[in-house]
Amino acid sequence: MTIRFTIAALSSFPVVIAMVIFLMPLSVSAFVSEDIERLKETKYCPGCDLRGADLRGLNLDGSNLEGANLMGANLEGVSIENAILEDASCEKANLRDVKLHASTLEHATVDEADLNGADLQGVIWIDRRVCKKGSIGICK
């Protein structure tokens, strides 16, 4: 009896592994479409799941994205001035040429984010310092 259980368990193991591998990318890169609509309509989206979302072309000036998950999101060229991005997850996000004037990124994570050309003047940076005039791509 024990042998049958072990053999049966082992025979289903590859199927379980295959299902986990298949479903894992969906959970890592999927965004919630209702959160994108909410952001577009209200600019108020704290804690929203925007992982991997293409947000190019949006005007997000004055948005509240506190604690939002923007991991891998594409915000290239977006204007996000005077926005709240405190505690936001921006790992691997495309923030190239983003205008972040006077936004708050306090305690946000920006590991491996592409900040090339991003205008960070007046931004409250992740370590609470204020980025000076001429902060392009890096907080000075």
N, CA and C atoms as a LAMMPS dump frame, in Angstrom:
ITEM: TIMESTEP
0
ITEM: NUMBER OF ATOMS
420
ITEM: BOX BOUNDS ff ff ff
-5.0000000000000000e+02 5.0000000000000000e+02
-5.0000000000000000e+02 5.0000000000000000e+02
-5.0000000000000000e+02 5.0000000000000000e+02
ITEM: ATOMS id mol type element x y z
1 1 1 N 0.819 -1.184 0
2 1 2 C 0 0 0
3 1 3 C 0.867 1.252 0
4 2 1 N 1.871 1.271 0.828
5 2 2 C 2.765 2.423 0.895
6 2 3 C 3.495 2.607 -0.425
7 3 1 N 3.861 1.534 -1.065
8 3 2 C 4.569 1.615 -2.339
9 3 3 C 3.668 2.229 -3.401
10 4 1 N 2.417 1.835 -3.477
11 4 2 C 1.483 2.404 -4.455
12 4 3 C 1.301 3.899 -4.227
13 5 1 N 1.153 4.286 -2.958
14 5 2 C 0.995 5.711 -2.659
15 5 3 C 2.22 6.495 -3.109
16 6 1 N 3.392 5.978 -2.835
17 6 2 C 4.628 6.658 -3.205
18 6 3 C 4.756 6.747 -4.719
19 7 1 N 4.472 5.671 -5.411
20 7 2 C 4.564 5.672 -6.869
21 7 3 C 3.522 6.618 -7.457
22 8 1 N 2.306 6.6 -6.925
23 8 2 C 1.256 7.506 -7.414
24 8 3 C 1.646 8.954 -7.164
25 9 1 N 2.196 9.21 -5.98
26 9 2 C 2.613 10.575 -5.664
27 9 3 C 3.725 11.03 -6.581
28 10 1 N 4.676 10.148 -6.847
29 10 2 C 5.789 10.509 -7.722
30 10 3 C 5.349 10.7 -9.167
31 11 1 N 4.373 9.946 -9.611
32 11 2 C 3.927 10.081 -10.994
33 11 3 C 3.201 11.401 -11.234
34 12 1 N 2.571 11.967 -10.207
35 12 2 C 1.88 13.246 -10.382
36 12 3 C 2.79 14.448 -10.115
37 13 1 N 3.939 14.213 -9.556
38 13 2 C 4.872 15.288 -9.225
39 13 3 C 5.265 16.123 -10.447
40 14 1 N 5.636 15.518 -11.595
41 14 2 C 5.979 16.343 -12.77
42 14 3 C 4.824 17.226 -13.236
43 15 1 N 3.604 16.745 -13.097
44 15 2 C 2.44 17.532 -13.501
45 15 3 C 2.303 18.764 -12.606
46 16 1 N 2.485 18.589 -11.316
47 16 2 C 2.403 19.703 -10.365
48 16 3 C 3.49 20.723 -10.669
49 17 1 N 4.714 20.251 -10.898
50 17 2 C 5.829 21.157 -11.217
51 17 3 C 5.53 21.933 -12.502
52 18 1 N 5.024 21.249 -13.519
53 18 2 C 4.704 21.914 -14.788
54 18 3 C 3.642 22.991 -14.59
55 19 1 N 2.645 22.722 -13.764
56 19 2 C 1.6 23.715 -13.505
57 19 3 C 2.163 24.928 -12.782
58 20 1 N 3.038 24.713 -11.825
59 20 2 C 3.645 25.823 -11.09
60 20 3 C 4.477 26.679 -12.032
61 21 1 N 5.269 26.04 -12.881
62 21 2 C 6.113 26.783 -13.823
63 21 3 C 5.248 27.55 -14.819
64 22 1 N 4.178 26.955 -15.283
65 22 2 C 3.292 27.608 -16.244
66 22 3 C 2.589 28.812 -15.633
67 23 1 N 2.128 28.705 -14.409
68 23 2 C 1.366 29.773 -13.774
69 23 3 C 2.234 30.859 -13.168
70 24 1 N 3.49 30.574 -12.86
71 24 2 C 4.356 31.551 -12.201
72 24 3 C 4.519 32.842 -12.998
73 25 1 N 4.82 32.81 -14.293
74 25 2 C 4.971 34.07 -15.022
75 25 3 C 3.71 34.923 -15.004
76 26 1 N 2.54 34.319 -14.973
77 26 2 C 1.306 35.096 -14.938
78 26 3 C 1.198 35.902 -13.655
79 27 1 N 1.586 35.313 -12.547
80 27 2 C 1.451 36.007 -11.287
81 27 3 C 2.54 37.053 -11.093
82 28 1 N 3.682 36.9 -11.751
83 28 2 C 4.776 37.842 -11.582
84 28 3 C 4.573 39.095 -12.425
85 29 1 N 4.026 38.964 -13.624
86 29 2 C 3.967 40.103 -14.52
87 29 3 C 2.553 40.617 -14.811
88 30 1 N 1.558 40.03 -14.224
89 30 2 C 0.186 40.433 -14.528
90 30 3 C -0.227 41.659 -13.724
91 31 1 N -0.962 42.542 -14.361
92 31 2 C -1.509 43.71 -13.68
93 31 3 C -3.017 43.528 -13.581
94 32 1 N -3.626 44.34 -12.762
95 32 2 C -5.081 44.291 -12.607
96 32 3 C -5.67 45.384 -13.491
97 33 1 N -6.429 44.987 -14.51
98 33 2 C -6.954 45.958 -15.489
99 33 3 C -7.868 46.995 -14.834
100 34 1 N -8.594 46.601 -13.786
101 34 2 C -9.45 47.557 -13.077
102 34 3 C -8.613 48.66 -12.428
103 35 1 N -7.388 48.302 -11.992
104 35 2 C -6.508 49.305 -11.395
105 35 3 C -6.043 50.324 -12.427
106 36 1 N -5.796 49.879 -13.658
107 36 2 C -5.393 50.818 -14.72
108 36 3 C -6.544 51.772 -15.02
109 37 1 N -7.745 51.254 -15.125
110 37 2 C -8.911 52.111 -15.381
111 37 3 C -9.114 53.106 -14.243
112 38 1 N -8.958 52.639 -13.026
113 38 2 C -9.094 53.52 -11.856
114 38 3 C -8.058 54.634 -11.893
115 39 1 N -6.821 54.291 -12.243
116 39 2 C -5.759 55.287 -12.342
117 39 3 C -6.074 56.309 -13.431
118 40 1 N -6.511 55.852 -14.582
119 40 2 C -6.843 56.759 -15.691
120 40 3 C -7.979 57.704 -15.33
121 41 1 N -8.99 57.187 -14.649
122 41 2 C -10.176 57.981 -14.343
123 41 3 C -9.994 58.929 -13.161
124 42 1 N -9.272 58.473 -12.128
125 42 2 C -9.223 59.249 -10.881
126 42 3 C -7.836 59.748 -10.48
127 43 1 N -6.788 59.146 -11.057
128 43 2 C -5.407 59.412 -10.661
129 43 3 C -5.174 59.072 -9.181
130 44 1 N -6.066 58.31 -8.609
131 44 2 C -5.961 57.903 -7.205
132 44 3 C -5.915 56.375 -7.191
133 45 1 N -4.723 55.843 -6.932
134 45 2 C -4.567 54.396 -7.042
135 45 3 C -3.538 53.856 -6.041
136 46 1 N -3.647 54.218 -4.767
137 46 2 C -2.697 53.681 -3.796
138 46 3 C -2.845 52.164 -3.677
139 47 1 N -1.705 51.482 -3.66
140 47 2 C -1.702 50.033 -3.533
141 47 3 C -2.12 49.283 -4.785
142 48 1 N -2.287 49.967 -5.886
143 48 2 C -2.719 49.312 -7.121
144 48 3 C -1.658 48.355 -7.652
145 49 1 N -2.105 47.322 -8.341
146 49 2 C -1.227 46.349 -8.968
147 49 3 C -1.103 46.708 -10.444
148 50 1 N 0.021 47.329 -10.784
149 50 2 C 0.266 47.781 -12.156
150 50 3 C 1.502 47.099 -12.735
151 51 1 N 1.827 45.908 -12.216
152 51 2 C 3.004 45.174 -12.675
153 51 3 C 2.954 44.935 -14.174
154 52 1 N 4.009 45.365 -14.862
155 52 2 C 4.127 45.109 -16.289
156 52 3 C 3.178 45.907 -17.168
157 53 1 N 2.44 46.824 -16.606
158 53 2 C 1.462 47.598 -17.381
159 53 3 C 2.156 48.604 -18.298
160 54 1 N 1.574 48.842 -19.459
161 54 2 C 2.063 49.864 -20.386
162 54 3 C 1.28 51.142 -20.113
163 55 1 N 1.927 52.083 -19.462
164 55 2 C 1.271 53.33 -19.064
165 55 3 C 1.749 54.522 -19.897
166 56 1 N 2.462 54.238 -20.975
167 56 2 C 2.941 55.323 -21.838
168 56 3 C 1.768 56.134 -22.358
169 57 1 N 1.991 57.441 -22.484
170 57 2 C 0.962 58.325 -23.032
171 57 3 C 0 58.878 -21.996
172 58 1 N 0.087 58.39 -20.762
173 58 2 C -0.811 58.906 -19.723
174 58 3 C -0.222 60.156 -19.08
175 59 1 N -1.077 61.044 -18.631
176 59 2 C -0.652 62.168 -17.814
177 59 3 C -1.011 61.802 -16.381
178 60 1 N 0 61.552 -15.573
179 60 2 C -0.211 61.133 -14.197
180 60 3 C 0.168 62.224 -13.2
181 61 1 N 0.204 63.479 -13.666
182 61 2 C 0.504 64.6 -12.77
183 61 3 C -0.489 64.588 -11.611
184 62 1 N 0.027 64.712 -10.397
185 62 2 C -0.808 64.772 -9.211
186 62 3 C -1.385 63.426 -8.774
187 63 1 N -0.909 62.342 -9.357
188 63 2 C -1.437 61.015 -9.012
189 63 3 C -1 60.57 -7.629
190 64 1 N -1.826 59.737 -7.029
191 64 2 C -1.465 59.081 -5.776
192 64 3 C -1.257 57.609 -6.086
193 65 1 N 0.013 57.193 -6.097
194 65 2 C 0.392 55.807 -6.35
195 65 3 C 1.15 55.247 -5.153
196 66 1 N 0.8 55.73 -3.984
197 66 2 C 1.475 55.282 -2.77
198 66 3 C 1.32 53.772 -2.607
199 67 1 N 2.466 53.093 -2.455
200 67 2 C 2.454 51.655 -2.253
201 67 3 C 2.058 50.837 -3.474
202 68 1 N 1.954 51.475 -4.629
203 68 2 C 1.563 50.757 -5.85
204 68 3 C 2.688 49.838 -6.312
205 69 1 N 2.313 48.771 -6.987
206 69 2 C 3.29 47.857 -7.563
207 69 3 C 3.438 48.194 -9.04
208 70 1 N 4.554 48.847 -9.373
209 70 2 C 4.858 49.248 -10.747
210 70 3 C 6.015 48.424 -11.311
211 71 1 N 6.281 47.288 -10.706
212 71 2 C 7.406 46.452 -11.118
213 71 3 C 7.281 46.091 -12.596
214 72 1 N 8.308 46.449 -13.369
215 72 2 C 8.329 46.127 -14.79
216 72 3 C 7.37 46.949 -15.643
217 73 1 N 6.717 47.936 -15.072
218 73 2 C 5.776 48.771 -15.835
219 73 3 C 6.534 49.674 -16.802
220 74 1 N 5.887 50.045 -17.89
221 74 2 C 6.482 50.945 -18.875
222 74 3 C 5.829 52.311 -18.749
223 75 1 N 6.613 53.26 -18.22
224 75 2 C 6.134 54.632 -18.055
225 75 3 C 6.976 55.599 -18.89
226 76 1 N 7.619 55.095 -19.912
227 76 2 C 8.525 55.926 -20.704
228 76 3 C 7.846 57.202 -21.181
229 77 1 N 8.471 58.351 -20.864
230 77 2 C 7.995 59.641 -21.312
231 77 3 C 6.78 60.19 -20.588
232 78 1 N 6.299 59.492 -19.58
233 78 2 C 5.096 59.91 -18.855
234 78 3 C 5.407 61.092 -17.938
235 79 1 N 4.466 61.977 -17.783
236 79 2 C 4.588 63.075 -16.838
237 79 3 C 3.923 62.641 -15.528
238 80 1 N 4.725 62.633 -14.466
239 80 2 C 4.227 62.233 -13.139
240 80 3 C 4.647 63.308 -12.137
241 81 1 N 4.413 64.559 -12.468
242 81 2 C 4.823 65.655 -11.585
243 81 3 C 3.873 65.762 -10.397
244 82 1 N 4.435 66.197 -9.267
245 82 2 C 3.657 66.384 -8.032
246 82 3 C 2.851 65.143 -7.659
247 83 1 N 3.433 63.985 -7.851
248 83 2 C 2.749 62.719 -7.566
249 83 3 C 3.306 62.088 -6.299
250 84 1 N 2.498 61.218 -5.72
251 84 2 C 2.91 60.484 -4.524
252 84 3 C 3.231 59.051 -4.939
253 85 1 N 4.503 58.702 -4.805
254 85 2 C 4.966 57.351 -5.116
255 85 3 C 5.685 56.747 -3.908
256 86 1 N 5.327 57.211 -2.722
257 86 2 C 5.948 56.688 -1.506
258 86 3 C 5.683 55.19 -1.401
259 87 1 N 6.714 54.453 -1.012
260 87 2 C 6.621 52.999 -0.81
261 87 3 C 6.212 52.233 -2.067
262 88 1 N 6.283 52.85 -3.235
263 88 2 C 5.942 52.158 -4.478
264 88 3 C 7.068 51.209 -4.878
265 89 1 N 6.705 50.112 -5.511
266 89 2 C 7.679 49.139 -6.025
267 89 3 C 7.899 49.436 -7.504
268 90 1 N 9.055 49.999 -7.81
269 90 2 C 9.358 50.383 -9.191
270 90 3 C 10.513 49.572 -9.767
271 91 1 N 10.782 48.396 -9.208
272 91 2 C 11.872 47.571 -9.695
273 91 3 C 11.675 47.236 -11.17
274 92 1 N 12.749 47.367 -11.925
275 92 2 C 12.777 47.032 -13.354
276 92 3 C 11.759 47.811 -14.179
277 93 1 N 11.245 48.895 -13.66
278 93 2 C 10.296 49.716 -14.419
279 93 3 C 11.042 50.568 -15.443
280 94 1 N 10.398 50.848 -16.559
281 94 2 C 10.955 51.734 -17.561
282 94 3 C 10.499 53.156 -17.229
283 95 1 N 11.401 53.921 -16.612
284 95 2 C 11.122 55.306 -16.247
285 95 3 C 11.952 56.262 -17.108
286 96 1 N 12.331 55.8 -18.266
287 96 2 C 13.144 56.599 -19.186
288 96 3 C 12.364 57.845 -19.613
289 97 1 N 13.022 59 -19.496
290 97 2 C 12.464 60.293 -19.913
291 97 3 C 11.19 60.7 -19.173
292 98 1 N 10.967 60.138 -17.985
293 98 2 C 9.811 60.496 -17.161
294 98 3 C 10.055 61.852 -16.504
295 99 1 N 9.006 62.654 -16.377
296 99 2 C 9.09 63.942 -15.676
297 99 3 C 8.481 63.742 -14.296
298 100 1 N 9.346 63.763 -13.274
299 100 2 C 8.901 63.494 -11.907
300 100 3 C 8.97 64.729 -11.01
301 101 1 N 9.058 65.923 -11.571
302 101 2 C 9.205 67.152 -10.77
303 101 3 C 8.345 67.12 -9.518
304 102 1 N 8.972 67.397 -8.387
305 102 2 C 8.292 67.574 -7.101
306 102 3 C 7.455 66.375 -6.656
307 103 1 N 7.762 65.207 -7.168
308 103 2 C 7.063 64 -6.72
309 103 3 C 7.787 63.417 -5.51
310 104 1 N 7.113 62.539 -4.801
311 104 2 C 7.68 61.907 -3.617
312 104 3 C 7.913 60.432 -3.893
313 105 1 N 9.182 60.024 -3.789
314 105 2 C 9.559 58.623 -3.96
315 105 3 C 10.122 58.051 -2.658
316 106 1 N 9.803 58.686 -1.56
317 106 2 C 10.331 58.27 -0.262
318 106 3 C 10.01 56.797 0
319 107 1 N 11.039 56.036 0.328
320 107 2 C 10.959 54.602 0.638
321 107 3 C 10.514 53.736 -0.539
322 108 1 N 10.471 54.287 -1.737
323 108 2 C 10.149 53.481 -2.918
324 108 3 C 11.364 52.622 -3.27
325 109 1 N 11.134 51.547 -4.003
326 109 2 C 12.242 50.724 -4.484
327 109 3 C 12.377 50.934 -5.985
328 110 1 N 13.6 51.229 -6.42
329 110 2 C 13.856 51.508 -7.832
330 110 3 C 14.98 50.625 -8.385
331 111 1 N 15.213 49.487 -7.741
332 111 2 C 16.269 48.581 -8.185
333 111 3 C 16.07 48.186 -9.642
334 112 1 N 17.125 48.347 -10.422
335 112 2 C 17.152 47.996 -11.844
336 112 3 C 16.14 48.763 -12.692
337 113 1 N 15.594 49.853 -12.177
338 113 2 C 14.695 50.697 -12.982
339 113 3 C 15.538 51.501 -13.971
340 114 1 N 15.024 51.731 -15.161
341 114 2 C 15.708 52.531 -16.169
342 114 3 C 15.296 53.988 -15.976
343 115 1 N 16.208 54.774 -15.42
344 115 2 C 15.952 56.191 -15.154
345 115 3 C 16.67 57.105 -16.148
346 116 1 N 17.18 56.554 -17.245
347 116 2 C 17.888 57.368 -18.232
348 116 3 C 16.995 58.494 -18.729
349 117 1 N 17.487 59.708 -18.608
350 117 2 C 16.756 60.877 -19.076
351 117 3 C 15.63 61.327 -18.166
352 118 1 N 15.403 60.63 -17.067
353 118 2 C 14.316 61.01 -16.149
354 118 3 C 14.655 62.329 -15.457
355 119 1 N 13.707 63.243 -15.439
356 119 2 C 13.889 64.546 -14.809
357 119 3 C 13.448 64.441 -13.35
358 120 1 N 14.425 64.485 -12.454
359 120 2 C 14.185 64.269 -11.025
360 120 3 C 14.261 65.547 -10.195
361 121 1 N 14.259 66.689 -10.836
362 121 2 C 14.374 67.953 -10.116
363 121 3 C 13.254 68.117 -9.091
364 122 1 N 13.626 68.381 -7.86
365 122 2 C 12.66 68.628 -6.799
366 122 3 C 12.006 67.374 -6.235
367 123 1 N 12.434 66.213 -6.689
368 123 2 C 11.869 64.949 -6.207
369 123 3 C 12.378 64.653 -4.803
370 124 1 N 11.488 64.195 -3.94
371 124 2 C 11.923 63.678 -2.645
372 124 3 C 12.3 62.23 -2.917
373 125 1 N 13.606 61.978 -2.863
374 125 2 C 14.173 60.699 -3.283
375 125 3 C 13.929 59.609 -2.236
376 126 1 N 14.273 58.388 -2.587
377 126 2 C 14.02 57.222 -1.742
378 126 3 C 14.661 57.329 -0.357
379 127 1 N 15.732 58.109 -0.264
380 127 2 C 16.422 58.283 1.024
381 127 3 C 16.079 59.613 1.694
382 128 1 N 15.025 60.261 1.24
383 128 2 C 14.459 61.508 1.768
384 128 3 C 15.201 62.78 1.36
385 129 1 N 16.243 62.694 0.558
386 129 2 C 16.877 63.937 0.119
387 129 3 C 16.125 64.489 -1.078
388 130 1 N 16.222 65.793 -1.258
389 130 2 C 15.547 66.448 -2.369
390 130 3 C 16.528 66.566 -3.532
391 131 1 N 16.138 66.07 -4.688
392 131 2 C 16.998 66.112 -5.869
393 131 3 C 17.116 67.549 -6.375
394 132 1 N 18.332 67.95 -6.654
395 132 2 C 18.608 69.325 -7.068
396 132 3 C 18.345 69.537 -8.556
397 133 1 N 18.321 70.81 -8.938
398 133 2 C 18.17 71.198 -10.335
399 133 3 C 19.295 70.512 -11.134
400 134 1 N 18.969 69.996 -12.286
401 134 2 C 19.946 69.299 -13.109
402 134 3 C 20.019 67.808 -12.808
403 135 1 N 19.128 67.311 -11.98
404 135 2 C 19.101 65.873 -11.678
405 135 3 C 18.385 65.139 -12.805
406 136 1 N 19.164 64.691 -13.759
407 136 2 C 18.632 63.951 -14.9
408 136 3 C 19.175 62.533 -14.827
409 137 1 N 18.293 61.574 -14.61
410 137 2 C 18.69 60.182 -14.538
411 137 3 C 19.272 59.745 -13.203
412 138 1 N 19.669 60.72 -12.397
413 138 2 C 20.237 60.429 -11.081
414 138 3 C 19.946 61.597 -10.152
415 139 1 N 19.649 61.296 -8.915
416 139 2 C 19.351 62.355 -7.949
417 139 3 C 20.655 62.952 -7.445
418 140 1 N 20.803 64.267 -7.663
419 140 2 C 22.017 64.967 -7.208
420 140 3 C 21.717 65.779 -5.971
